[in-house]
Amino acid sequence: MEEPLRHHRTFGLDAGQLDELERRIQVIMPGPWNKGTGRPKGLSLREAIMVALLYKRQRGLSETLQCRLSKLAI
């Protein structure tokens, strides 16, 4: 039971929601994630999605803190 809770805390999505997001992204992608030609991907599609979610959450937190701190400085 630890795994789903960790996913939700870290990414804002539970494991099922992450599965659904990955599936939806695969549907709208113009080609396969790992095409087998050129430079190989450093991350799987799922890992890349998780990195993007982490970045988005951290950026949102940073912007919120910056906004609140700027209000205190006035």
PDB file of N, CA, C and O in Angstrom:
ATOM      1  N   MET A   1       0.824  -1.201   0.000  1.00  0.00           N
ATOM      2  CA  MET A   1       0.000   0.000   0.000  1.00  0.00           C
ATOM      3  C   MET A   1       0.868   1.265   0.000  1.00  0.00           C
ATOM      4  O   MET A   1       0.365   2.345  -0.308  1.00  0.00           O
ATOM      5  N   GLU A   2       2.112   1.158   0.326  1.00  0.00           N
ATOM      6  CA  GLU A   2       3.000   2.322   0.359  1.00  0.00           C
ATOM      7  C   GLU A   2       3.178   2.949  -1.014  1.00  0.00           C
ATOM      8  O   GLU A   2       3.226   4.174  -1.123  1.00  0.00           O
ATOM      9  N   GLU A   3       3.277   2.152  -2.053  1.00  0.00           N
ATOM     10  CA  GLU A   3       3.536   2.664  -3.398  1.00  0.00           C
ATOM     11  C   GLU A   3       2.479   3.663  -3.871  1.00  0.00           C
ATOM     12  O   GLU A   3       2.854   4.755  -4.298  1.00  0.00           O
ATOM     13  N   PRO A   4       1.167   3.351  -3.822  1.00  0.00           N
ATOM     14  CA  PRO A   4       0.182   4.319  -4.293  1.00  0.00           C
ATOM     15  C   PRO A   4       0.204   5.624  -3.507  1.00  0.00           C
ATOM     16  O   PRO A   4       0.034   6.695  -4.090  1.00  0.00           O
ATOM     17  N   LEU A   5       0.411   5.554  -2.198  1.00  0.00           N
ATOM     18  CA  LEU A   5       0.454   6.771  -1.395  1.00  0.00           C
ATOM     19  C   LEU A   5       1.647   7.631  -1.794  1.00  0.00           C
ATOM     20  O   LEU A   5       1.540   8.855  -1.868  1.00  0.00           O
ATOM     21  N   ARG A   6       2.772   6.995  -2.048  1.00  0.00           N
ATOM     22  CA  ARG A   6       3.973   7.717  -2.453  1.00  0.00           C
ATOM     23  C   ARG A   6       3.750   8.400  -3.793  1.00  0.00           C
ATOM     24  O   ARG A   6       4.159   9.544  -3.985  1.00  0.00           O
ATOM     25  N   HIS A   7       3.103   7.703  -4.719  1.00  0.00           N
ATOM     26  CA  HIS A   7       2.809   8.312  -6.022  1.00  0.00           C
ATOM     27  C   HIS A   7       1.939   9.552  -5.844  1.00  0.00           C
ATOM     28  O   HIS A   7       2.208  10.594  -6.442  1.00  0.00           O
ATOM     29  N   HIS A   8       0.908   9.441  -5.032  1.00  0.00           N
ATOM     30  CA  HIS A   8      -0.020  10.550  -4.871  1.00  0.00           C
ATOM     31  C   HIS A   8       0.670  11.741  -4.226  1.00  0.00           C
ATOM     32  O   HIS A   8       0.478  12.879  -4.654  1.00  0.00           O
ATOM     33  N   ARG A   9       1.463  11.489  -3.211  1.00  0.00           N
ATOM     34  CA  ARG A   9       2.183  12.570  -2.533  1.00  0.00           C
ATOM     35  C   ARG A   9       3.202  13.233  -3.452  1.00  0.00           C
ATOM     36  O   ARG A   9       3.346  14.455  -3.445  1.00  0.00           O
ATOM     37  N   THR A  10       3.896  12.442  -4.229  1.00  0.00           N
ATOM     38  CA  THR A  10       4.979  12.954  -5.057  1.00  0.00           C
ATOM     39  C   THR A  10       4.475  13.625  -6.331  1.00  0.00           C
ATOM     40  O   THR A  10       4.937  14.711  -6.681  1.00  0.00           O
ATOM     41  N   PHE A  11       3.545  12.998  -7.019  1.00  0.00           N
ATOM     42  CA  PHE A  11       3.119  13.479  -8.337  1.00  0.00           C
ATOM     43  C   PHE A  11       1.751  14.136  -8.347  1.00  0.00           C
ATOM     44  O   PHE A  11       1.386  14.770  -9.337  1.00  0.00           O
ATOM     45  N   GLY A  12       0.993  14.004  -7.283  1.00  0.00           N
ATOM     46  CA  GLY A  12      -0.356  14.543  -7.259  1.00  0.00           C
ATOM     47  C   GLY A  12      -1.369  13.621  -7.920  1.00  0.00           C
ATOM     48  O   GLY A  12      -2.546  13.963  -8.034  1.00  0.00           O
ATOM     49  N   LEU A  13      -0.913  12.455  -8.353  1.00  0.00           N
ATOM     50  CA  LEU A  13      -1.786  11.455  -8.976  1.00  0.00           C
ATOM     51  C   LEU A  13      -1.536  10.109  -8.321  1.00  0.00           C
ATOM     52  O   LEU A  13      -0.413   9.806  -7.918  1.00  0.00           O
ATOM     53  N   ASP A  14      -2.585   9.301  -8.215  1.00  0.00           N
ATOM     54  CA  ASP A  14      -2.345   7.943  -7.723  1.00  0.00           C
ATOM     55  C   ASP A  14      -1.879   7.082  -8.909  1.00  0.00           C
ATOM     56  O   ASP A  14      -1.871   7.547 -10.049  1.00  0.00           O
ATOM     57  N   ALA A  15      -1.499   5.847  -8.639  1.00  0.00           N
ATOM     58  CA  ALA A  15      -0.936   4.976  -9.678  1.00  0.00           C
ATOM     59  C   ALA A  15      -1.913   4.778 -10.840  1.00  0.00           C
ATOM     60  O   ALA A  15      -1.499   4.758 -11.999  1.00  0.00           O
ATOM     61  N   GLY A  16      -3.198   4.633 -10.539  1.00  0.00           N
ATOM     62  CA  GLY A  16      -4.203   4.459 -11.589  1.00  0.00           C
ATOM     63  C   GLY A  16      -4.328   5.685 -12.478  1.00  0.00           C
ATOM     64  O   GLY A  16      -4.456   5.566 -13.697  1.00  0.00           O
ATOM     65  N   GLN A  17      -4.290   6.859 -11.870  1.00  0.00           N
ATOM     66  CA  GLN A  17      -4.362   8.102 -12.639  1.00  0.00           C
ATOM     67  C   GLN A  17      -3.113   8.276 -13.506  1.00  0.00           C
ATOM     68  O   GLN A  17      -3.194   8.761 -14.635  1.00  0.00           O
ATOM     69  N   LEU A  18      -1.968   7.879 -12.971  1.00  0.00           N
ATOM     70  CA  LEU A  18      -0.727   7.940 -13.740  1.00  0.00           C
ATOM     71  C   LEU A  18      -0.798   6.983 -14.935  1.00  0.00           C
ATOM     72  O   LEU A  18      -0.358   7.323 -16.033  1.00  0.00           O
ATOM     73  N   ASP A  19      -1.350   5.794 -14.717  1.00  0.00           N
ATOM     74  CA  ASP A  19      -1.555   4.834 -15.814  1.00  0.00           C
ATOM     75  C   ASP A  19      -2.443   5.441 -16.904  1.00  0.00           C
ATOM     76  O   ASP A  19      -2.140   5.342 -18.093  1.00  0.00           O
ATOM     77  N   GLU A  20      -3.541   6.068 -16.482  1.00  0.00           N
ATOM     78  CA  GLU A  20      -4.485   6.664 -17.432  1.00  0.00           C
ATOM     79  C   GLU A  20      -3.836   7.815 -18.198  1.00  0.00           C
ATOM     80  O   GLU A  20      -4.041   7.943 -19.406  1.00  0.00           O
ATOM     81  N   LEU A  21      -3.062   8.649 -17.516  1.00  0.00           N
ATOM     82  CA  LEU A  21      -2.371   9.752 -18.184  1.00  0.00           C
ATOM     83  C   LEU A  21      -1.383   9.219 -19.214  1.00  0.00           C
ATOM     84  O   LEU A  21      -1.299   9.742 -20.325  1.00  0.00           O
ATOM     85  N   GLU A  22      -0.635   8.182 -18.849  1.00  0.00           N
ATOM     86  CA  GLU A  22       0.310   7.579 -19.791  1.00  0.00           C
ATOM     87  C   GLU A  22      -0.417   7.028 -21.017  1.00  0.00           C
ATOM     88  O   GLU A  22       0.039   7.206 -22.146  1.00  0.00           O
ATOM     89  N   ARG A  23      -1.538   6.365 -20.792  1.00  0.00           N
ATOM     90  CA  ARG A  23      -2.316   5.808 -21.898  1.00  0.00           C
ATOM     91  C   ARG A  23      -2.811   6.913 -22.829  1.00  0.00           C
ATOM     92  O   ARG A  23      -2.732   6.785 -24.051  1.00  0.00           O
ATOM     93  N   ARG A  24      -3.320   7.996 -22.247  1.00  0.00           N
ATOM     94  CA  ARG A  24      -3.840   9.102 -23.063  1.00  0.00           C
ATOM     95  C   ARG A  24      -2.733   9.776 -23.867  1.00  0.00           C
ATOM     96  O   ARG A  24      -2.940  10.164 -25.017  1.00  0.00           O
ATOM     97  N   ILE A  25      -1.562   9.911 -23.260  1.00  0.00           N
ATOM     98  CA  ILE A  25      -0.438  10.515 -23.975  1.00  0.00           C
ATOM     99  C   ILE A  25      -0.009   9.626 -25.134  1.00  0.00           C
ATOM    100  O   ILE A  25       0.297  10.124 -26.217  1.00  0.00           O
ATOM    101  N   GLN A  26       0.016   8.311 -24.916  1.00  0.00           N
ATOM    102  CA  GLN A  26       0.375   7.389 -25.995  1.00  0.00           C
ATOM    103  C   GLN A  26      -0.596   7.499 -27.160  1.00  0.00           C
ATOM    104  O   GLN A  26      -0.194   7.390 -28.319  1.00  0.00           O
ATOM    105  N   VAL A  27      -1.876   7.714 -26.856  1.00  0.00           N
ATOM    106  CA  VAL A  27      -2.892   7.821 -27.901  1.00  0.00           C
ATOM    107  C   VAL A  27      -2.662   9.062 -28.771  1.00  0.00           C
ATOM    108  O   VAL A  27      -2.829   8.998 -29.989  1.00  0.00           O
ATOM    109  N   ILE A  28      -2.284  10.184 -28.161  1.00  0.00           N
ATOM    110  CA  ILE A  28      -2.147  11.425 -28.933  1.00  0.00           C
ATOM    111  C   ILE A  28      -0.749  11.633 -29.519  1.00  0.00           C
ATOM    112  O   ILE A  28      -0.550  12.543 -30.323  1.00  0.00           O
ATOM    113  N   MET A  29       0.214  10.806 -29.130  1.00  0.00           N
ATOM    114  CA  MET A  29       1.565  10.938 -29.687  1.00  0.00           C
ATOM    115  C   MET A  29       1.558  10.554 -31.162  1.00  0.00           C
ATOM    116  O   MET A  29       0.912   9.578 -31.545  1.00  0.00           O
ATOM    117  N   PRO A  30       2.271  11.312 -31.992  1.00  0.00           N
ATOM    118  CA  PRO A  30       2.269  11.007 -33.429  1.00  0.00           C
ATOM    119  C   PRO A  30       3.019   9.716 -33.780  1.00  0.00           C
ATOM    120  O   PRO A  30       2.796   9.157 -34.854  1.00  0.00           O
ATOM    121  N   GLY A  31       3.878   9.246 -32.921  1.00  0.00           N
ATOM    122  CA  GLY A  31       4.631   8.012 -33.161  1.00  0.00           C
ATOM    123  C   GLY A  31       5.001   7.381 -31.836  1.00  0.00           C
ATOM    124  O   GLY A  31       4.681   7.919 -30.776  1.00  0.00           O
ATOM    125  N   PRO A  32       5.661   6.260 -31.890  1.00  0.00           N
ATOM    126  CA  PRO A  32       6.057   5.604 -30.634  1.00  0.00           C
ATOM    127  C   PRO A  32       7.096   6.439 -29.884  1.00  0.00           C
ATOM    128  O   PRO A  32       7.870   7.174 -30.496  1.00  0.00           O
ATOM    129  N   TRP A  33       7.107   6.321 -28.567  1.00  0.00           N
ATOM    130  CA  TRP A  33       8.059   7.057 -27.731  1.00  0.00           C
ATOM    131  C   TRP A  33       9.495   6.645 -28.061  1.00  0.00           C
ATOM    132  O   TRP A  33      10.363   7.497 -28.252  1.00  0.00           O
ATOM    133  N   ASN A  34       9.732   5.373 -28.124  1.00  0.00           N
ATOM    134  CA  ASN A  34      11.065   4.865 -28.417  1.00  0.00           C
ATOM    135  C   ASN A  34      11.057   4.324 -29.838  1.00  0.00           C
ATOM    136  O   ASN A  34      10.663   3.180 -30.066  1.00  0.00           O
ATOM    137  N   LYS A  35      11.487   5.133 -30.788  1.00  0.00           N
ATOM    138  CA  LYS A  35      11.380   4.797 -32.207  1.00  0.00           C
ATOM    139  C   LYS A  35      12.383   3.746 -32.666  1.00  0.00           C
ATOM    140  O   LYS A  35      12.194   3.124 -33.711  1.00  0.00           O
ATOM    141  N   GLY A  36      13.446   3.543 -31.895  1.00  0.00           N
ATOM    142  CA  GLY A  36      14.431   2.550 -32.283  1.00  0.00           C
ATOM    143  C   GLY A  36      15.483   3.082 -33.241  1.00  0.00           C
ATOM    144  O   GLY A  36      16.387   2.347 -33.637  1.00  0.00           O
ATOM    145  N   THR A  37      15.376   4.360 -33.621  1.00  0.00           N
ATOM    146  CA  THR A  37      16.393   4.982 -34.465  1.00  0.00           C
ATOM    147  C   THR A  37      16.898   6.226 -33.754  1.00  0.00           C
ATOM    148  O   THR A  37      16.222   6.776 -32.885  1.00  0.00           O
ATOM    149  N   GLY A  38      18.078   6.657 -34.129  1.00  0.00           N
ATOM    150  CA  GLY A  38      18.639   7.851 -33.504  1.00  0.00           C
ATOM    151  C   GLY A  38      19.089   7.585 -32.075  1.00  0.00           C
ATOM    152  O   GLY A  38      19.269   6.442 -31.654  1.00  0.00           O
ATOM    153  N   ARG A  39      19.259   8.655 -31.365  1.00  0.00           N
ATOM    154  CA  ARG A  39      19.719   8.544 -29.980  1.00  0.00           C
ATOM    155  C   ARG A  39      18.619   7.930 -29.118  1.00  0.00           C
ATOM    156  O   ARG A  39      17.473   8.374 -29.175  1.00  0.00           O
ATOM    157  N   PRO A  40      18.953   6.915 -28.321  1.00  0.00           N
ATOM    158  CA  PRO A  40      17.926   6.299 -27.473  1.00  0.00           C
ATOM    159  C   PRO A  40      17.453   7.257 -26.376  1.00  0.00           C
ATOM    160  O   PRO A  40      18.213   8.103 -25.903  1.00  0.00           O
ATOM    161  N   LYS A  41      16.226   7.113 -25.993  1.00  0.00           N
ATOM    162  CA  LYS A  41      15.655   7.929 -24.927  1.00  0.00           C
ATOM    163  C   LYS A  41      16.320   7.563 -23.607  1.00  0.00           C
ATOM    164  O   LYS A  41      16.591   6.393 -23.338  1.00  0.00           O
ATOM    165  N   GLY A  42      16.579   8.573 -22.792  1.00  0.00           N
ATOM    166  CA  GLY A  42      17.168   8.338 -21.481  1.00  0.00           C
ATOM    167  C   GLY A  42      16.137   7.862 -20.469  1.00  0.00           C
ATOM    168  O   GLY A  42      16.487   7.233 -19.470  1.00  0.00           O
ATOM    169  N   LEU A  43      14.873   8.161 -20.724  1.00  0.00           N
ATOM    170  CA  LEU A  43      13.785   7.799 -19.811  1.00  0.00           C
ATOM    171  C   LEU A  43      12.679   7.093 -20.589  1.00  0.00           C
ATOM    172  O   LEU A  43      12.480   7.333 -21.779  1.00  0.00           O
ATOM    173  N   SER A  44      11.980   6.233 -19.900  1.00  0.00           N
ATOM    174  CA  SER A  44      10.774   5.657 -20.500  1.00  0.00           C
ATOM    175  C   SER A  44       9.713   6.750 -20.555  1.00  0.00           C
ATOM    176  O   SER A  44       9.866   7.797 -19.926  1.00  0.00           O
ATOM    177  N   LEU A  45       8.655   6.516 -21.294  1.00  0.00           N
ATOM    178  CA  LEU A  45       7.579   7.502 -21.371  1.00  0.00           C
ATOM    179  C   LEU A  45       7.027   7.783 -19.976  1.00  0.00           C
ATOM    180  O   LEU A  45       6.813   8.941 -19.618  1.00  0.00           O
ATOM    181  N   ARG A  46       6.800   6.756 -19.204  1.00  0.00           N
ATOM    182  CA  ARG A  46       6.254   6.924 -17.843  1.00  0.00           C
ATOM    183  C   ARG A  46       7.199   7.755 -16.980  1.00  0.00           C
ATOM    184  O   ARG A  46       6.756   8.634 -16.242  1.00  0.00           O
ATOM    185  N   GLU A  47       8.496   7.481 -17.071  1.00  0.00           N
ATOM    186  CA  GLU A  47       9.471   8.252 -16.291  1.00  0.00           C
ATOM    187  C   GLU A  47       9.483   9.713 -16.731  1.00  0.00           C
ATOM    188  O   GLU A  47       9.578  10.612 -15.895  1.00  0.00           O
ATOM    189  N   ALA A  48       9.389   9.954 -18.032  1.00  0.00           N
ATOM    190  CA  ALA A  48       9.358  11.321 -18.543  1.00  0.00           C
ATOM    191  C   ALA A  48       8.110  12.061 -18.054  1.00  0.00           C
ATOM    192  O   ALA A  48       8.178  13.247 -17.732  1.00  0.00           O
ATOM    193  N   ILE A  49       6.992  11.375 -18.000  1.00  0.00           N
ATOM    194  CA  ILE A  49       5.757  11.973 -17.484  1.00  0.00           C
ATOM    195  C   ILE A  49       5.938  12.332 -16.012  1.00  0.00           C
ATOM    196  O   ILE A  49       5.544  13.416 -15.582  1.00  0.00           O
ATOM    197  N   MET A  50       6.533  11.425 -15.240  1.00  0.00           N
ATOM    198  CA  MET A  50       6.738  11.680 -13.815  1.00  0.00           C
ATOM    199  C   MET A  50       7.679  12.871 -13.602  1.00  0.00           C
ATOM    200  O   MET A  50       7.453  13.678 -12.700  1.00  0.00           O
ATOM    201  N   VAL A  51       8.716  12.990 -14.409  1.00  0.00           N
ATOM    202  CA  VAL A  51       9.634  14.128 -14.306  1.00  0.00           C
ATOM    203  C   VAL A  51       8.880  15.425 -14.607  1.00  0.00           C
ATOM    204  O   VAL A  51       9.053  16.423 -13.908  1.00  0.00           O
ATOM    205  N   ALA A  52       8.048  15.409 -15.644  1.00  0.00           N
ATOM    206  CA  ALA A  52       7.274  16.604 -15.998  1.00  0.00           C
ATOM    207  C   ALA A  52       6.310  16.987 -14.875  1.00  0.00           C
ATOM    208  O   ALA A  52       6.148  18.170 -14.573  1.00  0.00           O
ATOM    209  N   LEU A  53       5.672  15.996 -14.257  1.00  0.00           N
ATOM    210  CA  LEU A  53       4.760  16.277 -13.147  1.00  0.00           C
ATOM    211  C   LEU A  53       5.511  16.856 -11.953  1.00  0.00           C
ATOM    212  O   LEU A  53       5.036  17.797 -11.317  1.00  0.00           O
ATOM    213  N   LEU A  54       6.677  16.299 -11.647  1.00  0.00           N
ATOM    214  CA  LEU A  54       7.483  16.831 -10.542  1.00  0.00           C
ATOM    215  C   LEU A  54       7.897  18.271 -10.821  1.00  0.00           C
ATOM    216  O   LEU A  54       7.814  19.128  -9.941  1.00  0.00           O
ATOM    217  N   TYR A  55       8.339  18.532 -12.039  1.00  0.00           N
ATOM    218  CA  TYR A  55       8.752  19.880 -12.419  1.00  0.00           C
ATOM    219  C   TYR A  55       7.585  20.852 -12.264  1.00  0.00           C
ATOM    220  O   TYR A  55       7.744  21.947 -11.724  1.00  0.00           O
ATOM    221  N   LYS A  56       6.414  20.441 -12.741  1.00  0.00           N
ATOM    222  CA  LYS A  56       5.235  21.298 -12.664  1.00  0.00           C
ATOM    223  C   LYS A  56       4.867  21.590 -11.214  1.00  0.00           C
ATOM    224  O   LYS A  56       4.572  22.735 -10.870  1.00  0.00           O
ATOM    225  N   ARG A  57       4.882  20.571 -10.365  1.00  0.00           N
ATOM    226  CA  ARG A  57       4.545  20.769  -8.949  1.00  0.00           C
ATOM    227  C   ARG A  57       5.561  21.667  -8.273  1.00  0.00           C
ATOM    228  O   ARG A  57       5.185  22.559  -7.512  1.00  0.00           O
ATOM    229  N   GLN A  58       6.830  21.451  -8.533  1.00  0.00           N
ATOM    230  CA  GLN A  58       7.867  22.249  -7.888  1.00  0.00           C
ATOM    231  C   GLN A  58       7.826  23.695  -8.379  1.00  0.00           C
ATOM    232  O   GLN A  58       8.011  24.626  -7.595  1.00  0.00           O
ATOM    233  N   ARG A  59       7.584  23.881  -9.665  1.00  0.00           N
ATOM    234  CA  ARG A  59       7.505  25.233 -10.218  1.00  0.00           C
ATOM    235  C   ARG A  59       6.312  25.976  -9.628  1.00  0.00           C
ATOM    236  O   ARG A  59       6.416  27.157  -9.296  1.00  0.00           O
ATOM    237  N   GLY A  60       5.192  25.295  -9.501  1.00  0.00           N
ATOM    238  CA  GLY A  60       4.005  25.909  -8.901  1.00  0.00           C
ATOM    239  C   GLY A  60       4.254  26.315  -7.463  1.00  0.00           C
ATOM    240  O   GLY A  60       3.839  27.392  -7.035  1.00  0.00           O
ATOM    241  N   LEU A  61       4.926  25.462  -6.720  1.00  0.00           N
ATOM    242  CA  LEU A  61       5.255  25.766  -5.335  1.00  0.00           C
ATOM    243  C   LEU A  61       6.194  26.969  -5.270  1.00  0.00           C
ATOM    244  O   LEU A  61       6.012  27.861  -4.441  1.00  0.00           O
ATOM    245  N   SER A  62       7.180  26.990  -6.133  1.00  0.00           N
ATOM    246  CA  SER A  62       8.143  28.088  -6.169  1.00  0.00           C
ATOM    247  C   SER A  62       7.451  29.413  -6.489  1.00  0.00           C
ATOM    248  O   SER A  62       7.737  30.432  -5.860  1.00  0.00           O
ATOM    249  N   GLU A  63       6.542  29.401  -7.464  1.00  0.00           N
ATOM    250  CA  GLU A  63       5.819  30.616  -7.832  1.00  0.00           C
ATOM    251  C   GLU A  63       4.919  31.090  -6.700  1.00  0.00           C
ATOM    252  O   GLU A  63       4.803  32.292  -6.460  1.00  0.00           O
ATOM    253  N   THR A  64       4.284  30.158  -6.005  1.00  0.00           N
ATOM    254  CA  THR A  64       3.422  30.514  -4.884  1.00  0.00           C
ATOM    255  C   THR A  64       4.239  31.150  -3.764  1.00  0.00           C
ATOM    256  O   THR A  64       3.850  32.180  -3.213  1.00  0.00           O
ATOM    257  N   LEU A  65       5.369  30.535  -3.430  1.00  0.00           N
ATOM    258  CA  LEU A  65       6.221  31.090  -2.381  1.00  0.00           C
ATOM    259  C   LEU A  65       6.749  32.464  -2.779  1.00  0.00           C
ATOM    260  O   LEU A  65       6.788  33.375  -1.952  1.00  0.00           O
ATOM    261  N   GLN A  66       7.148  32.618  -4.017  1.00  0.00           N
ATOM    262  CA  GLN A  66       7.675  33.888  -4.492  1.00  0.00           C
ATOM    263  C   GLN A  66       6.608  34.980  -4.388  1.00  0.00           C
ATOM    264  O   GLN A  66       6.902  36.102  -3.974  1.00  0.00           O
ATOM    265  N   CYS A  67       5.394  34.655  -4.757  1.00  0.00           N
ATOM    266  CA  CYS A  67       4.292  35.608  -4.697  1.00  0.00           C
ATOM    267  C   CYS A  67       4.022  36.019  -3.251  1.00  0.00           C
ATOM    268  O   CYS A  67       3.857  37.204  -2.957  1.00  0.00           O
ATOM    269  N   ARG A  68       3.978  35.040  -2.353  1.00  0.00           N
ATOM    270  CA  ARG A  68       3.698  35.344  -0.942  1.00  0.00           C
ATOM    271  C   ARG A  68       4.832  36.136  -0.300  1.00  0.00           C
ATOM    272  O   ARG A  68       4.590  37.052   0.486  1.00  0.00           O
ATOM    273  N   LEU A  69       6.060  35.784  -0.636  1.00  0.00           N
ATOM    274  CA  LEU A  69       7.187  36.508  -0.067  1.00  0.00           C
ATOM    275  C   LEU A  69       7.251  37.939  -0.597  1.00  0.00           C
ATOM    276  O   LEU A  69       7.630  38.854   0.135  1.00  0.00           O
ATOM    277  N   SER A  70       6.889  38.134  -1.847  1.00  0.00           N
ATOM    278  CA  SER A  70       6.907  39.489  -2.399  1.00  0.00           C
ATOM    279  C   SER A  70       5.843  40.362  -1.718  1.00  0.00           C
ATOM    280  O   SER A  70       6.044  41.567  -1.567  1.00  0.00           O
ATOM    281  N   LYS A  71       4.731  39.775  -1.310  1.00  0.00           N
ATOM    282  CA  LYS A  71       3.689  40.531  -0.604  1.00  0.00           C
ATOM    283  C   LYS A  71       4.158  40.926   0.789  1.00  0.00           C
ATOM    284  O   LYS A  71       3.786  41.988   1.289  1.00  0.00           O
ATOM    285  N   LEU A  72       4.973  40.082   1.423  1.00  0.00           N
ATOM    286  CA  LEU A  72       5.498  40.387   2.747  1.00  0.00           C
ATOM    287  C   LEU A  72       6.553  41.498   2.691  1.00  0.00           C
ATOM    288  O   LEU A  72       6.724  42.252   3.649  1.00  0.00           O
ATOM    289  N   ALA A  73       7.245  41.588   1.578  1.00  0.00           N
ATOM    290  CA  ALA A  73       8.331  42.570   1.449  1.00  0.00           C
ATOM    291  C   ALA A  73       7.814  43.987   1.234  1.00  0.00           C
ATOM    292  O   ALA A  73       8.568  44.948   1.383  1.00  0.00           O
ATOM    293  N   ILE A  74       6.545  44.128   0.888  1.00  0.00           N
ATOM    294  CA  ILE A  74       5.994  45.465   0.597  1.00  0.00           C
ATOM    295  C   ILE A  74       5.772  46.235   1.872  1.00  0.00           C
ATOM    296  O   ILE A  74       5.315  47.378   1.831  1.00  0.00           O
TER     297      ILE A  74
END
